[in-house]
Amino acid sequence: MVSKRLGYKVAPPGELINAVAHELMGSKQFDRAKKYLDLNLKNYPNSYKSYEAMGDYYKELGKRELSDGFYKKAGVMKGKG
């Protein structure tokens, strides 16, 4: 709604979205958390934090191969991979 009103895209802060997603994961609302994490990847595709948070998501689900892939991508983006 904000974007429409202003006439240009306004993305919610990535750190806020990650925090909400982690809260949802903590209460086992994984489907809702995934929607927030996907939004962050869409809005901030060049942020290592978006990939790191998605790694946390898959780690919580016990999907190690997927989580490792996201952590690796985050590390490369931070210059440590």
HTML snippet that shows the backbone in 3Dmol.js (N, CA, C, O; Angstrom):
<script src="https://3Dmol.org/build/3Dmol-min.js"></script>
<div id="view" style="width:600px;height:400px;position:relative"></div>
<script>
const pdb = `
ATOM      1  N   MET A   1       0.815  -1.187   0.000  1.00  0.00           N
ATOM      2  CA  MET A   1       0.000   0.000   0.000  1.00  0.00           C
ATOM      3  C   MET A   1       0.865   1.261   0.000  1.00  0.00           C
ATOM      4  O   MET A   1       0.541   2.253  -0.653  1.00  0.00           O
ATOM      5  N   VAL A   2       1.962   1.205   0.738  1.00  0.00           N
ATOM      6  CA  VAL A   2       2.840   2.376   0.784  1.00  0.00           C
ATOM      7  C   VAL A   2       3.423   2.643  -0.598  1.00  0.00           C
ATOM      8  O   VAL A   2       3.466   3.786  -1.054  1.00  0.00           O
ATOM      9  N   SER A   3       3.869   1.587  -1.257  1.00  0.00           N
ATOM     10  CA  SER A   3       4.443   1.738  -2.597  1.00  0.00           C
ATOM     11  C   SER A   3       3.444   2.352  -3.562  1.00  0.00           C
ATOM     12  O   SER A   3       3.779   3.243  -4.342  1.00  0.00           O
ATOM     13  N   LYS A   4       2.225   1.867  -3.497  1.00  0.00           N
ATOM     14  CA  LYS A   4       1.191   2.386  -4.392  1.00  0.00           C
ATOM     15  C   LYS A   4       0.922   3.859  -4.118  1.00  0.00           C
ATOM     16  O   LYS A   4       0.768   4.654  -5.046  1.00  0.00           O
ATOM     17  N   ARG A   5       0.869   4.208  -2.869  1.00  0.00           N
ATOM     18  CA  ARG A   5       0.582   5.594  -2.496  1.00  0.00           C
ATOM     19  C   ARG A   5       1.706   6.544  -2.918  1.00  0.00           C
ATOM     20  O   ARG A   5       1.446   7.663  -3.360  1.00  0.00           O
ATOM     21  N   LEU A   6       2.955   6.091  -2.778  1.00  0.00           N
ATOM     22  CA  LEU A   6       4.088   6.945  -3.117  1.00  0.00           C
ATOM     23  C   LEU A   6       4.456   6.908  -4.600  1.00  0.00           C
ATOM     24  O   LEU A   6       5.121   7.810  -5.108  1.00  0.00           O
ATOM     25  N   GLY A   7       4.017   5.860  -5.280  1.00  0.00           N
ATOM     26  CA  GLY A   7       4.297   5.757  -6.708  1.00  0.00           C
ATOM     27  C   GLY A   7       5.627   5.099  -7.026  1.00  0.00           C
ATOM     28  O   GLY A   7       6.066   5.126  -8.175  1.00  0.00           O
ATOM     29  N   TYR A   8       6.274   4.512  -6.038  1.00  0.00           N
ATOM     30  CA  TYR A   8       7.500   3.749  -6.263  1.00  0.00           C
ATOM     31  C   TYR A   8       7.597   2.668  -5.189  1.00  0.00           C
ATOM     32  O   TYR A   8       6.945   2.739  -4.148  1.00  0.00           O
ATOM     33  N   LYS A   9       8.429   1.667  -5.473  1.00  0.00           N
ATOM     34  CA  LYS A   9       8.526   0.512  -4.587  1.00  0.00           C
ATOM     35  C   LYS A   9       9.194   0.892  -3.267  1.00  0.00           C
ATOM     36  O   LYS A   9      10.261   1.505  -3.240  1.00  0.00           O
ATOM     37  N   VAL A  10       8.538   0.514  -2.188  1.00  0.00           N
ATOM     38  CA  VAL A  10       9.080   0.682  -0.850  1.00  0.00           C
ATOM     39  C   VAL A  10       9.077  -0.697  -0.201  1.00  0.00           C
ATOM     40  O   VAL A  10       8.015  -1.243   0.098  1.00  0.00           O
ATOM     41  N   ALA A  11      10.257  -1.258   0.016  1.00  0.00           N
ATOM     42  CA  ALA A  11      10.368  -2.589   0.604  1.00  0.00           C
ATOM     43  C   ALA A  11      10.506  -2.473   2.119  1.00  0.00           C
ATOM     44  O   ALA A  11      11.184  -1.576   2.620  1.00  0.00           O
ATOM     45  N   PRO A  12       9.861  -3.382   2.843  1.00  0.00           N
ATOM     46  CA  PRO A  12      10.034  -3.365   4.293  1.00  0.00           C
ATOM     47  C   PRO A  12      11.484  -3.688   4.644  1.00  0.00           C
ATOM     48  O   PRO A  12      12.145  -4.418   3.906  1.00  0.00           O
ATOM     49  N   PRO A  13      11.988  -3.159   5.755  1.00  0.00           N
ATOM     50  CA  PRO A  13      13.382  -3.418   6.135  1.00  0.00           C
ATOM     51  C   PRO A  13      13.668  -4.918   6.259  1.00  0.00           C
ATOM     52  O   PRO A  13      12.927  -5.655   6.909  1.00  0.00           O
ATOM     53  N   GLY A  14      14.737  -5.341   5.634  1.00  0.00           N
ATOM     54  CA  GLY A  14      15.093  -6.755   5.623  1.00  0.00           C
ATOM     55  C   GLY A  14      15.307  -7.346   6.998  1.00  0.00           C
ATOM     56  O   GLY A  14      14.895  -8.476   7.259  1.00  0.00           O
ATOM     57  N   GLU A  15      15.945  -6.601   7.880  1.00  0.00           N
ATOM     58  CA  GLU A  15      16.194  -7.121   9.223  1.00  0.00           C
ATOM     59  C   GLU A  15      14.893  -7.330   9.994  1.00  0.00           C
ATOM     60  O   GLU A  15      14.777  -8.275  10.775  1.00  0.00           O
ATOM     61  N   LEU A  16      13.927  -6.461   9.778  1.00  0.00           N
ATOM     62  CA  LEU A  16      12.628  -6.625  10.427  1.00  0.00           C
ATOM     63  C   LEU A  16      11.934  -7.885   9.917  1.00  0.00           C
ATOM     64  O   LEU A  16      11.388  -8.662  10.700  1.00  0.00           O
ATOM     65  N   ILE A  17      11.959  -8.078   8.615  1.00  0.00           N
ATOM     66  CA  ILE A  17      11.318  -9.261   8.022  1.00  0.00           C
ATOM     67  C   ILE A  17      11.991 -10.540   8.517  1.00  0.00           C
ATOM     68  O   ILE A  17      11.310 -11.516   8.833  1.00  0.00           O
ATOM     69  N   ASN A  18      13.329 -10.541   8.587  1.00  0.00           N
ATOM     70  CA  ASN A  18      14.043 -11.712   9.111  1.00  0.00           C
ATOM     71  C   ASN A  18      13.666 -11.973  10.565  1.00  0.00           C
ATOM     72  O   ASN A  18      13.496 -13.126  10.959  1.00  0.00           O
ATOM     73  N   ALA A  19      13.535 -10.923  11.361  1.00  0.00           N
ATOM     74  CA  ALA A  19      13.166 -11.086  12.766  1.00  0.00           C
ATOM     75  C   ALA A  19      11.770 -11.701  12.891  1.00  0.00           C
ATOM     76  O   ALA A  19      11.552 -12.593  13.710  1.00  0.00           O
ATOM     77  N   VAL A  20      10.834 -11.223  12.082  1.00  0.00           N
ATOM     78  CA  VAL A  20       9.478 -11.788  12.106  1.00  0.00           C
ATOM     79  C   VAL A  20       9.527 -13.260  11.703  1.00  0.00           C
ATOM     80  O   VAL A  20       8.886 -14.099  12.336  1.00  0.00           O
ATOM     81  N   ALA A  21      10.273 -13.570  10.670  1.00  0.00           N
ATOM     82  CA  ALA A  21      10.380 -14.960  10.204  1.00  0.00           C
ATOM     83  C   ALA A  21      10.966 -15.859  11.289  1.00  0.00           C
ATOM     84  O   ALA A  21      10.490 -16.977  11.490  1.00  0.00           O
ATOM     85  N   HIS A  22      11.995 -15.380  11.987  1.00  0.00           N
ATOM     86  CA  HIS A  22      12.588 -16.187  13.056  1.00  0.00           C
ATOM     87  C   HIS A  22      11.605 -16.379  14.223  1.00  0.00           C
ATOM     88  O   HIS A  22      11.579 -17.444  14.839  1.00  0.00           O
ATOM     89  N   GLU A  23      10.816 -15.372  14.519  1.00  0.00           N
ATOM     90  CA  GLU A  23       9.774 -15.522  15.552  1.00  0.00           C
ATOM     91  C   GLU A  23       8.760 -16.584  15.134  1.00  0.00           C
ATOM     92  O   GLU A  23       8.348 -17.416  15.943  1.00  0.00           O
ATOM     93  N   LEU A  24       8.369 -16.547  13.876  1.00  0.00           N
ATOM     94  CA  LEU A  24       7.419 -17.539  13.368  1.00  0.00           C
ATOM     95  C   LEU A  24       8.013 -18.941  13.410  1.00  0.00           C
ATOM     96  O   LEU A  24       7.324 -19.903  13.749  1.00  0.00           O
ATOM     97  N   MET A  25       9.288 -19.054  13.068  1.00  0.00           N
ATOM     98  CA  MET A  25       9.938 -20.371  13.151  1.00  0.00           C
ATOM     99  C   MET A  25       9.963 -20.862  14.591  1.00  0.00           C
ATOM    100  O   MET A  25       9.758 -22.047  14.853  1.00  0.00           O
ATOM    101  N   GLY A  26      10.213 -19.949  15.521  1.00  0.00           N
ATOM    102  CA  GLY A  26      10.248 -20.312  16.935  1.00  0.00           C
ATOM    103  C   GLY A  26       8.921 -20.839  17.439  1.00  0.00           C
ATOM    104  O   GLY A  26       8.880 -21.633  18.379  1.00  0.00           O
ATOM    105  N   SER A  27       7.842 -20.407  16.823  1.00  0.00           N
ATOM    106  CA  SER A  27       6.519 -20.903  17.202  1.00  0.00           C
ATOM    107  C   SER A  27       6.009 -21.955  16.207  1.00  0.00           C
ATOM    108  O   SER A  27       4.815 -22.248  16.143  1.00  0.00           O
ATOM    109  N   LYS A  28       6.935 -22.505  15.447  1.00  0.00           N
ATOM    110  CA  LYS A  28       6.644 -23.618  14.517  1.00  0.00           C
ATOM    111  C   LYS A  28       5.666 -23.261  13.409  1.00  0.00           C
ATOM    112  O   LYS A  28       4.968 -24.137  12.899  1.00  0.00           O
ATOM    113  N   GLN A  29       5.602 -21.994  13.031  1.00  0.00           N
ATOM    114  CA  GLN A  29       4.747 -21.556  11.923  1.00  0.00           C
ATOM    115  C   GLN A  29       5.612 -21.446  10.659  1.00  0.00           C
ATOM    116  O   GLN A  29       5.824 -20.359  10.122  1.00  0.00           O
ATOM    117  N   PHE A  30       6.091 -22.578  10.214  1.00  0.00           N
ATOM    118  CA  PHE A  30       7.083 -22.622   9.145  1.00  0.00           C
ATOM    119  C   PHE A  30       6.553 -22.115   7.803  1.00  0.00           C
ATOM    120  O   PHE A  30       7.281 -21.455   7.061  1.00  0.00           O
ATOM    121  N   ASP A  31       5.305 -22.414   7.489  1.00  0.00           N
ATOM    122  CA  ASP A  31       4.752 -21.944   6.211  1.00  0.00           C
ATOM    123  C   ASP A  31       4.720 -20.417   6.158  1.00  0.00           C
ATOM    124  O   ASP A  31       5.065 -19.816   5.140  1.00  0.00           O
ATOM    125  N   ARG A  32       4.309 -19.804   7.249  1.00  0.00           N
ATOM    126  CA  ARG A  32       4.268 -18.337   7.300  1.00  0.00           C
ATOM    127  C   ARG A  32       5.679 -17.754   7.266  1.00  0.00           C
ATOM    128  O   ARG A  32       5.926 -16.754   6.592  1.00  0.00           O
ATOM    129  N   ALA A  33       6.595 -18.377   7.988  1.00  0.00           N
ATOM    130  CA  ALA A  33       7.984 -17.898   8.009  1.00  0.00           C
ATOM    131  C   ALA A  33       8.574 -17.925   6.604  1.00  0.00           C
ATOM    132  O   ALA A  33       9.275 -16.996   6.205  1.00  0.00           O
ATOM    133  N   LYS A  34       8.296 -18.974   5.863  1.00  0.00           N
ATOM    134  CA  LYS A  34       8.843 -19.118   4.505  1.00  0.00           C
ATOM    135  C   LYS A  34       8.381 -17.984   3.607  1.00  0.00           C
ATOM    136  O   LYS A  34       9.150 -17.502   2.775  1.00  0.00           O
ATOM    137  N   LYS A  35       7.145 -17.554   3.761  1.00  0.00           N
ATOM    138  CA  LYS A  35       6.632 -16.448   2.945  1.00  0.00           C
ATOM    139  C   LYS A  35       7.406 -15.162   3.210  1.00  0.00           C
ATOM    140  O   LYS A  35       7.701 -14.410   2.282  1.00  0.00           O
ATOM    141  N   TYR A  36       7.729 -14.913   4.458  1.00  0.00           N
ATOM    142  CA  TYR A  36       8.516 -13.724   4.799  1.00  0.00           C
ATOM    143  C   TYR A  36       9.932 -13.834   4.244  1.00  0.00           C
ATOM    144  O   TYR A  36      10.473 -12.866   3.710  1.00  0.00           O
ATOM    145  N   LEU A  37      10.523 -15.010   4.370  1.00  0.00           N
ATOM    146  CA  LEU A  37      11.894 -15.198   3.877  1.00  0.00           C
ATOM    147  C   LEU A  37      11.961 -15.089   2.355  1.00  0.00           C
ATOM    148  O   LEU A  37      12.912 -14.532   1.807  1.00  0.00           O
ATOM    149  N   ASP A  38      10.947 -15.622   1.681  1.00  0.00           N
ATOM    150  CA  ASP A  38      10.885 -15.485   0.222  1.00  0.00           C
ATOM    151  C   ASP A  38      10.761 -14.010  -0.176  1.00  0.00           C
ATOM    152  O   ASP A  38      11.375 -13.566  -1.147  1.00  0.00           O
ATOM    153  N   LEU A  39       9.963 -13.262   0.582  1.00  0.00           N
ATOM    154  CA  LEU A  39       9.820 -11.832   0.321  1.00  0.00           C
ATOM    155  C   LEU A  39      11.173 -11.123   0.445  1.00  0.00           C
ATOM    156  O   LEU A  39      11.512 -10.272  -0.378  1.00  0.00           O
ATOM    157  N   ASN A  40      11.932 -11.478   1.468  1.00  0.00           N
ATOM    158  CA  ASN A  40      13.243 -10.855   1.648  1.00  0.00           C
ATOM    159  C   ASN A  40      14.200 -11.196   0.511  1.00  0.00           C
ATOM    160  O   ASN A  40      14.951 -10.338   0.046  1.00  0.00           O
ATOM    161  N   LEU A  41      14.171 -12.435   0.072  1.00  0.00           N
ATOM    162  CA  LEU A  41      15.037 -12.804  -1.061  1.00  0.00           C
ATOM    163  C   LEU A  41      14.643 -12.034  -2.318  1.00  0.00           C
ATOM    164  O   LEU A  41      15.499 -11.652  -3.116  1.00  0.00           O
ATOM    165  N   LYS A  42      13.352 -11.812  -2.483  1.00  0.00           N
ATOM    166  CA  LYS A  42      12.875 -11.052  -3.647  1.00  0.00           C
ATOM    167  C   LYS A  42      13.291  -9.579  -3.539  1.00  0.00           C
ATOM    168  O   LYS A  42      13.767  -8.985  -4.507  1.00  0.00           O
ATOM    169  N   ASN A  43      13.104  -9.004  -2.355  1.00  0.00           N
ATOM    170  CA  ASN A  43      13.405  -7.586  -2.164  1.00  0.00           C
ATOM    171  C   ASN A  43      14.893  -7.289  -2.017  1.00  0.00           C
ATOM    172  O   ASN A  43      15.355  -6.213  -2.397  1.00  0.00           O
ATOM    173  N   TYR A  44      15.639  -8.239  -1.468  1.00  0.00           N
ATOM    174  CA  TYR A  44      17.066  -8.022  -1.188  1.00  0.00           C
ATOM    175  C   TYR A  44      17.901  -9.203  -1.702  1.00  0.00           C
ATOM    176  O   TYR A  44      18.511  -9.920  -0.909  1.00  0.00           O
ATOM    177  N   PRO A  45      17.930  -9.404  -3.022  1.00  0.00           N
ATOM    178  CA  PRO A  45      18.659 -10.552  -3.571  1.00  0.00           C
ATOM    179  C   PRO A  45      20.183 -10.439  -3.433  1.00  0.00           C
ATOM    180  O   PRO A  45      20.896 -11.424  -3.626  1.00  0.00           O
ATOM    181  N   ASN A  46      20.671  -9.270  -3.109  1.00  0.00           N
ATOM    182  CA  ASN A  46      22.117  -9.087  -2.965  1.00  0.00           C
ATOM    183  C   ASN A  46      22.551  -8.982  -1.509  1.00  0.00           C
ATOM    184  O   ASN A  46      23.678  -8.576  -1.226  1.00  0.00           O
ATOM    185  N   SER A  47      21.677  -9.341  -0.596  1.00  0.00           N
ATOM    186  CA  SER A  47      21.988  -9.282   0.830  1.00  0.00           C
ATOM    187  C   SER A  47      22.303 -10.676   1.358  1.00  0.00           C
ATOM    188  O   SER A  47      21.488 -11.593   1.254  1.00  0.00           O
ATOM    189  N   TYR A  48      23.491 -10.820   1.922  1.00  0.00           N
ATOM    190  CA  TYR A  48      23.845 -12.128   2.486  1.00  0.00           C
ATOM    191  C   TYR A  48      22.897 -12.507   3.624  1.00  0.00           C
ATOM    192  O   TYR A  48      22.688 -13.692   3.884  1.00  0.00           O
ATOM    193  N   LYS A  49      22.329 -11.523   4.295  1.00  0.00           N
ATOM    194  CA  LYS A  49      21.439 -11.803   5.418  1.00  0.00           C
ATOM    195  C   LYS A  49      20.164 -12.521   4.977  1.00  0.00           C
ATOM    196  O   LYS A  49      19.606 -13.318   5.731  1.00  0.00           O
ATOM    197  N   SER A  50      19.707 -12.241   3.766  1.00  0.00           N
ATOM    198  CA  SER A  50      18.527 -12.924   3.238  1.00  0.00           C
ATOM    199  C   SER A  50      18.807 -14.413   3.066  1.00  0.00           C
ATOM    200  O   SER A  50      17.959 -15.253   3.368  1.00  0.00           O
ATOM    201  N   TYR A  51      19.995 -14.728   2.581  1.00  0.00           N
ATOM    202  CA  TYR A  51      20.374 -16.123   2.343  1.00  0.00           C
ATOM    203  C   TYR A  51      20.691 -16.830   3.662  1.00  0.00           C
ATOM    204  O   TYR A  51      20.378 -18.009   3.828  1.00  0.00           O
ATOM    205  N   GLU A  52      21.297 -16.126   4.576  1.00  0.00           N
ATOM    206  CA  GLU A  52      21.608 -16.681   5.886  1.00  0.00           C
ATOM    207  C   GLU A  52      20.319 -17.061   6.625  1.00  0.00           C
ATOM    208  O   GLU A  52      20.232 -18.128   7.232  1.00  0.00           O
ATOM    209  N   ALA A  53      19.332 -16.180   6.565  1.00  0.00           N
ATOM    210  CA  ALA A  53      18.053 -16.453   7.223  1.00  0.00           C
ATOM    211  C   ALA A  53      17.347 -17.647   6.593  1.00  0.00           C
ATOM    212  O   ALA A  53      16.727 -18.445   7.296  1.00  0.00           O
ATOM    213  N   MET A  54      17.438 -17.774   5.267  1.00  0.00           N
ATOM    214  CA  MET A  54      16.822 -18.924   4.611  1.00  0.00           C
ATOM    215  C   MET A  54      17.564 -20.210   5.010  1.00  0.00           C
ATOM    216  O   MET A  54      16.951 -21.270   5.137  1.00  0.00           O
ATOM    217  N   GLY A  55      18.870 -20.109   5.202  1.00  0.00           N
ATOM    218  CA  GLY A  55      19.632 -21.251   5.712  1.00  0.00           C
ATOM    219  C   GLY A  55      19.137 -21.658   7.088  1.00  0.00           C
ATOM    220  O   GLY A  55      19.015 -22.847   7.383  1.00  0.00           O
ATOM    221  N   ASP A  56      18.852 -20.675   7.929  1.00  0.00           N
ATOM    222  CA  ASP A  56      18.309 -20.968   9.258  1.00  0.00           C
ATOM    223  C   ASP A  56      16.972 -21.695   9.153  1.00  0.00           C
ATOM    224  O   ASP A  56      16.691 -22.628   9.906  1.00  0.00           O
ATOM    225  N   TYR A  57      16.163 -21.249   8.210  1.00  0.00           N
ATOM    226  CA  TYR A  57      14.852 -21.875   8.000  1.00  0.00           C
ATOM    227  C   TYR A  57      14.994 -23.361   7.669  1.00  0.00           C
ATOM    228  O   TYR A  57      14.361 -24.213   8.292  1.00  0.00           O
ATOM    229  N   TYR A  58      15.831 -23.652   6.683  1.00  0.00           N
ATOM    230  CA  TYR A  58      15.983 -25.056   6.282  1.00  0.00           C
ATOM    231  C   TYR A  58      16.684 -25.878   7.354  1.00  0.00           C
ATOM    232  O   TYR A  58      16.439 -27.078   7.474  1.00  0.00           O
ATOM    233  N   LYS A  59      17.541 -25.253   8.120  1.00  0.00           N
ATOM    234  CA  LYS A  59      18.182 -25.943   9.246  1.00  0.00           C
ATOM    235  C   LYS A  59      17.129 -26.359  10.270  1.00  0.00           C
ATOM    236  O   LYS A  59      17.158 -27.476  10.787  1.00  0.00           O
ATOM    237  N   GLU A  60      16.207 -25.455  10.554  1.00  0.00           N
ATOM    238  CA  GLU A  60      15.113 -25.759  11.489  1.00  0.00           C
ATOM    239  C   GLU A  60      14.255 -26.926  11.002  1.00  0.00           C
ATOM    240  O   GLU A  60      13.725 -27.698  11.801  1.00  0.00           O
ATOM    241  N   LEU A  61      14.129 -27.040   9.692  1.00  0.00           N
ATOM    242  CA  LEU A  61      13.329 -28.131   9.115  1.00  0.00           C
ATOM    243  C   LEU A  61      14.117 -29.433   9.012  1.00  0.00           C
ATOM    244  O   LEU A  61      13.564 -30.471   8.648  1.00  0.00           O
ATOM    245  N   GLY A  62      15.411 -29.377   9.333  1.00  0.00           N
ATOM    246  CA  GLY A  62      16.245 -30.573   9.239  1.00  0.00           C
ATOM    247  C   GLY A  62      16.687 -30.883   7.823  1.00  0.00           C
ATOM    248  O   GLY A  62      17.075 -32.013   7.528  1.00  0.00           O
ATOM    249  N   LYS A  63      16.635 -29.900   6.948  1.00  0.00           N
ATOM    250  CA  LYS A  63      17.040 -30.086   5.552  1.00  0.00           C
ATOM    251  C   LYS A  63      18.438 -29.514   5.379  1.00  0.00           C
ATOM    252  O   LYS A  63      18.631 -28.410   4.871  1.00  0.00           O
ATOM    253  N   ARG A  64      19.404 -30.312   5.822  1.00  0.00           N
ATOM    254  CA  ARG A  64      20.787 -29.858   5.897  1.00  0.00           C
ATOM    255  C   ARG A  64      21.369 -29.462   4.544  1.00  0.00           C
ATOM    256  O   ARG A  64      22.069 -28.454   4.445  1.00  0.00           O
ATOM    257  N   GLU A  65      21.091 -30.229   3.519  1.00  0.00           N
ATOM    258  CA  GLU A  65      21.659 -29.921   2.199  1.00  0.00           C
ATOM    259  C   GLU A  65      21.190 -28.546   1.708  1.00  0.00           C
ATOM    260  O   GLU A  65      21.979 -27.761   1.184  1.00  0.00           O
ATOM    261  N   LEU A  66      19.916 -28.276   1.883  1.00  0.00           N
ATOM    262  CA  LEU A  66      19.384 -26.973   1.472  1.00  0.00           C
ATOM    263  C   LEU A  66      19.944 -25.859   2.345  1.00  0.00           C
ATOM    264  O   LEU A  66      20.329 -24.807   1.834  1.00  0.00           O
ATOM    265  N   SER A  67      19.993 -26.077   3.658  1.00  0.00           N
ATOM    266  CA  SER A  67      20.507 -25.033   4.546  1.00  0.00           C
ATOM    267  C   SER A  67      21.972 -24.748   4.236  1.00  0.00           C
ATOM    268  O   SER A  67      22.383 -23.587   4.206  1.00  0.00           O
ATOM    269  N   ASP A  68      22.759 -25.787   4.005  1.00  0.00           N
ATOM    270  CA  ASP A  68      24.178 -25.590   3.675  1.00  0.00           C
ATOM    271  C   ASP A  68      24.346 -24.769   2.402  1.00  0.00           C
ATOM    272  O   ASP A  68      25.252 -23.941   2.311  1.00  0.00           O
ATOM    273  N   GLY A  69      23.480 -24.995   1.422  1.00  0.00           N
ATOM    274  CA  GLY A  69      23.546 -24.234   0.178  1.00  0.00           C
ATOM    275  C   GLY A  69      23.299 -22.746   0.400  1.00  0.00           C
ATOM    276  O   GLY A  69      23.984 -21.901  -0.177  1.00  0.00           O
ATOM    277  N   PHE A  70      22.326 -22.437   1.231  1.00  0.00           N
ATOM    278  CA  PHE A  70      22.046 -21.026   1.523  1.00  0.00           C
ATOM    279  C   PHE A  70      23.143 -20.401   2.368  1.00  0.00           C
ATOM    280  O   PHE A  70      23.506 -19.244   2.158  1.00  0.00           O
ATOM    281  N   TYR A  71      23.675 -21.161   3.324  1.00  0.00           N
ATOM    282  CA  TYR A  71      24.782 -20.638   4.132  1.00  0.00           C
ATOM    283  C   TYR A  71      26.019 -20.394   3.269  1.00  0.00           C
ATOM    284  O   TYR A  71      26.743 -19.418   3.465  1.00  0.00           O
ATOM    285  N   LYS A  72      26.250 -21.289   2.317  1.00  0.00           N
ATOM    286  CA  LYS A  72      27.396 -21.121   1.431  1.00  0.00           C
ATOM    287  C   LYS A  72      27.228 -19.856   0.583  1.00  0.00           C
ATOM    288  O   LYS A  72      28.167 -19.075   0.431  1.00  0.00           O
ATOM    289  N   LYS A  73      26.050 -19.665   0.044  1.00  0.00           N
ATOM    290  CA  LYS A  73      25.765 -18.472  -0.760  1.00  0.00           C
ATOM    291  C   LYS A  73      25.963 -17.204   0.079  1.00  0.00           C
ATOM    292  O   LYS A  73      26.536 -16.222  -0.394  1.00  0.00           O
ATOM    293  N   ALA A  74      25.485 -17.237   1.325  1.00  0.00           N
ATOM    294  CA  ALA A  74      25.651 -16.088   2.220  1.00  0.00           C
ATOM    295  C   ALA A  74      27.134 -15.827   2.465  1.00  0.00           C
ATOM    296  O   ALA A  74      27.567 -14.674   2.471  1.00  0.00           O
ATOM    297  N   GLY A  75      27.913 -16.881   2.665  1.00  0.00           N
ATOM    298  CA  GLY A  75      29.348 -16.743   2.900  1.00  0.00           C
ATOM    299  C   GLY A  75      30.075 -16.155   1.701  1.00  0.00           C
ATOM    300  O   GLY A  75      30.971 -15.325   1.854  1.00  0.00           O
ATOM    301  N   VAL A  76      29.688 -16.585   0.517  1.00  0.00           N
ATOM    302  CA  VAL A  76      30.296 -16.046  -0.707  1.00  0.00           C
ATOM    303  C   VAL A  76      29.982 -14.559  -0.818  1.00  0.00           C
ATOM    304  O   VAL A  76      30.840 -13.753  -1.178  1.00  0.00           O
ATOM    305  N   MET A  77      28.752 -14.216  -0.506  1.00  0.00           N
ATOM    306  CA  MET A  77      28.349 -12.812  -0.618  1.00  0.00           C
ATOM    307  C   MET A  77      29.075 -11.937   0.422  1.00  0.00           C
ATOM    308  O   MET A  77      29.335 -10.758   0.182  1.00  0.00           O
ATOM    309  N   LYS A  78      29.391 -12.527   1.557  1.00  0.00           N
ATOM    310  CA  LYS A  78      30.123 -11.784   2.586  1.00  0.00           C
ATOM    311  C   LYS A  78      31.623 -11.756   2.287  1.00  0.00           C
ATOM    312  O   LYS A  78      32.386 -11.040   2.935  1.00  0.00           O
ATOM    313  N   GLY A  79      32.031 -12.552   1.291  1.00  0.00           N
ATOM    314  CA  GLY A  79      33.452 -12.619   0.939  1.00  0.00           C
ATOM    315  C   GLY A  79      34.220 -13.640   1.735  1.00  0.00           C
ATOM    316  O   GLY A  79      35.446 -13.577   1.819  1.00  0.00           O
ATOM    317  N   LYS A  80      33.499 -14.595   2.329  1.00  0.00           N
ATOM    318  CA  LYS A  80      34.161 -15.605   3.159  1.00  0.00           C
ATOM    319  C   LYS A  80      34.005 -17.010   2.606  1.00  0.00           C
ATOM    320  O   LYS A  80      34.351 -17.981   3.279  1.00  0.00           O
ATOM    321  N   GLY A  81      33.485 -17.132   1.379  1.00  0.00           N
ATOM    322  CA  GLY A  81      33.178 -18.465   0.892  1.00  0.00           C
ATOM    323  C   GLY A  81      34.045 -18.945  -0.178  1.00  0.00           C
ATOM    324  O   GLY A  81      33.869 -20.064  -0.661  1.00  0.00           O
TER     325      GLY A  81
END
`;
const viewer = $3Dmol.createViewer("view");
viewer.addModel(pdb, "pdb");
viewer.setStyle({}, {cartoon: {color: "spectrum"}});
viewer.zoomTo();
viewer.render();
</script>
